Amino acid sequence: MVEKYHSGYWAGFVSRIILNQYYGKRTSFEKNYLRPIGMEDTSTIEIEADEEEYDETHFRCIEAVLAGCDWYESRIWELWSKGDERIKPRSARAISRITGISRQEILAVVKRIKEQINDEYTLRNNRSQLLGNHLRGGDRLED
């Protein structure tokens, strides 16, 4: 027993027990001592948001993508995003029922357009960041 104590066996054994108690999902330690993260009062924190700029850029991206689409895809997107008097917005099932186009086709078109919009937004966002860095002189290599 003394040999095991001096060899470090017990220290490893005890540390493993402590780790199991701390990280275990069904232990009383977790229930009694771990506190959830984010319990601070967030009502006093003000976050600066450029929602107006985001919305404007986002709408420009949507318009740019829809300008390059066929009438079929743009009409499906219009029905998907805004709806109609008989079609509820964002309902592929309702669009399918009224138009006779399969629900899978509608969802595939919407997915393609969403991906194109995201790509366009990323491209415009990266372009504006690059131009902004260039104009401010940031991240330039010196000759």
RODO-2510 file (C-alpha; in nm, 4 decimals, decimal comma):
residues 143
     n   res          X          Y          Z
     1     m     0,0000     0,0000     0,0000
     2     v     0,2832     0,2402     0,0825
     3     e     0,4461     0,1527    -0,2507
     4     k     0,1324     0,2525    -0,4386
     5     y     0,1148     0,5792    -0,2457
     6     h     0,4732     0,6707    -0,3279
     7     s     0,4353     0,5649    -0,6931
     8     g     0,1586     0,8227    -0,7494
     9     y    -0,1134     0,5658    -0,8101
    10     w    -0,3446     0,7115    -0,5455
    11     a    -0,2935     1,0675    -0,6652
    12     g    -0,4000     0,9641    -1,0151
    13     f    -0,6921     0,7658    -0,8769
    14     v    -0,8163     1,0539    -0,6621
    15     s    -0,7737     1,3096    -0,9417
    16     r    -0,9784     1,0832    -1,1729
    17     i    -1,2574     1,0686    -0,9127
    18     i    -1,2537     1,4479    -0,8796
    19     l    -1,2700     1,4941    -1,2573
    20     n    -1,5573     1,2462    -1,2854
    21     q    -1,7465     1,4301    -1,0125
    22     y    -1,6893     1,7678    -1,1761
    23     y    -1,7605     1,6750    -1,5391
    24     g    -2,0116     1,3968    -1,4770
    25     k    -2,3653     1,4613    -1,5957
    26     r    -2,5453     1,2751    -1,3186
    27     t    -2,3545     1,3850    -1,0131
    28     s    -2,4792     1,5974    -0,7264
    29     f    -2,1795     1,8286    -0,7727
    30     e    -2,3238     1,9568    -1,0995
    31     k    -2,6679     2,0122    -0,9473
    32     n    -2,5411     2,1864    -0,6360
    33     y    -2,2326     2,3840    -0,7359
    34     l    -2,2214     2,4598    -1,1074
    35     r    -2,3981     2,7831    -1,1955
    36     p    -2,5246     2,8556    -1,5448
    37     i    -2,3265     3,1032    -1,7499
    38     g    -2,4942     3,4301    -1,8325
    39     m    -2,6780     3,5056    -1,5124
    40     e    -2,5700     3,8720    -1,5269
    41     d    -2,8222     4,1486    -1,5793
    42     t    -2,8081     4,2211    -1,9516
    43     s    -3,0779     4,4885    -1,9510
    44     t    -2,8202     4,7609    -1,8810
    45     i    -2,5887     4,6615    -2,1657
    46     e    -2,6320     4,8574    -2,4856
    47     i    -2,5376     4,6940    -2,8120
    48     e    -2,4620     4,9065    -3,1132
    49     a    -2,6446     4,7643    -3,4106
    50     d    -2,6320     4,8649    -3,7730
    51     e    -2,9570     4,6911    -3,8591
    52     e    -3,0483     4,9566    -4,1103
    53     e    -2,7246     4,9047    -4,3018
    54     y    -2,7635     4,5272    -4,2820
    55     d    -3,1232     4,5361    -4,4072
    56     e    -3,0366     4,7688    -4,6949
    57     t    -2,7405     4,5540    -4,8023
    58     h    -2,9433     4,2383    -4,7629
    59     f    -3,2282     4,3710    -4,9782
    60     r    -2,9808     4,4834    -5,2439
    61     c    -2,8341     4,1324    -5,2494
    62     i    -3,1797     3,9781    -5,2865
    63     e    -3,2625     4,2145    -5,5728
    64     a    -2,9307     4,1410    -5,7460
    65     v    -2,9829     3,7649    -5,7226
    66     l    -3,3453     3,7836    -5,8374
    67     a    -3,2444     3,9992    -6,1348
    68     g    -3,0266     3,7119    -6,2577
    69     c    -3,2906     3,4420    -6,2015
    70     d    -3,5526     3,3101    -6,4433
    71     w    -3,9112     3,4324    -6,4078
    72     y    -4,0023     3,0896    -6,2696
    73     e    -3,7510     3,1088    -5,9840
    74     s    -3,8300     3,4715    -5,9038
    75     r    -4,2035     3,3995    -5,8937
    76     i    -4,1483     3,1033    -5,6590
    77     w    -3,9283     3,3243    -5,4390
    78     e    -4,1943     3,5976    -5,4398
    79     l    -4,4636     3,3495    -5,3381
    80     w    -4,2299     3,2006    -5,0755
    81     s    -4,1274     3,5303    -4,9191
    82     k    -4,4414     3,7440    -4,9508
    83     g    -4,7217     3,5007    -5,0159
    84     d    -5,0433     3,5759    -5,1984
    85     e    -5,4083     3,6191    -5,1052
    86     r    -5,4451     3,2383    -5,1073
    87     i    -5,0857     3,1447    -5,0145
    88     k    -4,9348     3,1818    -4,6709
    89     p    -4,5743     3,3181    -4,6769
    90     r    -4,2962     3,0595    -4,6299
    91     s    -4,5257     2,7666    -4,6972
    92     a    -4,4043     2,5322    -4,9694
    93     r    -4,7056     2,3118    -4,9142
    94     a    -4,9495     2,5970    -4,9858
    95     i    -4,7558     2,7007    -5,2971
    96     s    -4,7545     2,3403    -5,4151
    97     r    -5,1265     2,3021    -5,3575
    98     i    -5,2163     2,6146    -5,5562
    99     t    -4,9618     2,5922    -5,8411
   100     g    -4,9288     2,2165    -5,8846
   101     i    -4,5474     2,2343    -5,8565
   102     s    -4,4010     1,9671    -5,6315
   103     r    -4,3037     2,0711    -5,2810
   104     q    -3,9515     1,9311    -5,3298
   105     e    -3,9012     2,1477    -5,6401
   106     i    -4,0187     2,4576    -5,4535
   107     l    -3,7862     2,3864    -5,1609
   108     a    -3,4949     2,3177    -5,3986
   109     v    -3,5486     2,6514    -5,5778
   110     v    -3,5765     2,8392    -5,2480
   111     k    -3,2600     2,6716    -5,1187
   112     r    -3,0674     2,7626    -5,4363
   113     i    -3,1789     3,1241    -5,4153
   114     k    -3,0914     3,1451    -5,0442
   115     e    -2,7432     3,0113    -5,1158
   116     q    -2,6969     3,2634    -5,3961
   117     i    -2,8137     3,5453    -5,1678
   118     n    -2,5708     3,4347    -4,8962
   119     d    -2,2874     3,4170    -5,1499
   120     e    -2,3742     3,7631    -5,2815
   121     y    -2,3912     3,9059    -4,9291
   122     t    -2,0561     3,7506    -4,8385
   123     l    -1,9018     3,8829    -5,1579
   124     r    -2,0327     4,2359    -5,0987
   125     n    -1,9371     4,2283    -4,7321
   126     n    -1,5835     4,1103    -4,8083
   127     r    -1,5506     4,3661    -5,0859
   128     s    -1,6568     4,6496    -4,8548
   129     q    -1,4151     4,5331    -4,5862
   130     l    -1,1295     4,5180    -4,8358
   131     l    -1,2088     4,8637    -4,9683
   132     g    -1,2435     4,9960    -4,6148
   133     n    -0,9031     4,8563    -4,5149
   134     h    -0,7449     4,9942    -4,8291
   135     l    -0,8859     5,3405    -4,7729
   136     r    -0,7796     5,3462    -4,4084
   137     g    -0,4400     5,2074    -4,4924
   138     g    -0,4833     4,8945    -4,2839
   139     d    -0,3052     4,5672    -4,3578
   140     r    -0,0909     4,7074    -4,6377
   141     l     0,2481     4,5680    -4,7147
   142     e     0,5288     4,8192    -4,6985
   143     d     0,7687     4,8414    -4,9930
***
